[in-house]
């Protein structure tokens, strides 16, 4: 296939991904014009556009995006780091696995949103409660990913440490961790997805403070369907972009796997 033909083929392939979104927009616009009830449930594209300009001009959207992203990444950093440490300890020390494992597996079965009343009583309805929910949402998958990844390292790699008489610390940092990192990084992508979902959920459930979830609750109270549509689309878009970025980072960091 020649280069110009290949370029046109790639453009065609990428363009197909827009067919369904464009079709949905057309259907949405048609539905908004059916009746007054439909116009309320399906805000027209022009209404959504003007609502977007309005929320940008007030600065509320920018503030909400900044607050939500900061909360999500801070929760990922704190919860993910602790989760990595706990997962590594459980994987390396049998006693820790026996002591911590049952409690961890029990707690991760409890829906985070079911703990909201408890967190509210402990910390109130502000940022500490939201951050705790986000941290836990990142903590659980990171523990599991780290634990399973270290356990799945092949025995032949572990035997290298025995041959060179490496201590436990050097074996972990020079053999076990490098071998498990690709799988652990997959856990990071899951932790980020859960952290983002928990961020929006916690902002909806805890009313105090800035964030996209709080703006959604205000839009619902004001019956602003156009704002709700904008925020729903934006939340999905931001989640998609974050997932795309972390996939690209993973491909770059572990590009050596394709050279083997």
Secondary structure, 3 states (H helix, E strand, C coil): CCHHHHHHHHHHHHHHCCHHHHHHHHHHHHHHCCCHHHHHHCCCHHHHHHHHHHHHHCCHHHHHHHHHHHHHHHHHHHHHHHHHHHHHHHHHCHHHHHHHHHHHHHHCCCCHHHHHHHHHHHHCCCHHHHHHHHHHHHHHHHHHHHHHHHHCCCHHHHHHHHHCCCCHHHHHHHHHHHHHHHHHHHHHHHHHHHHHHHHHHHHHHCCCCCCHHHHHHHHHHCCCHHHHHHHHHHHHHHHHHHHHHHHHHHHHHCHHHHHC
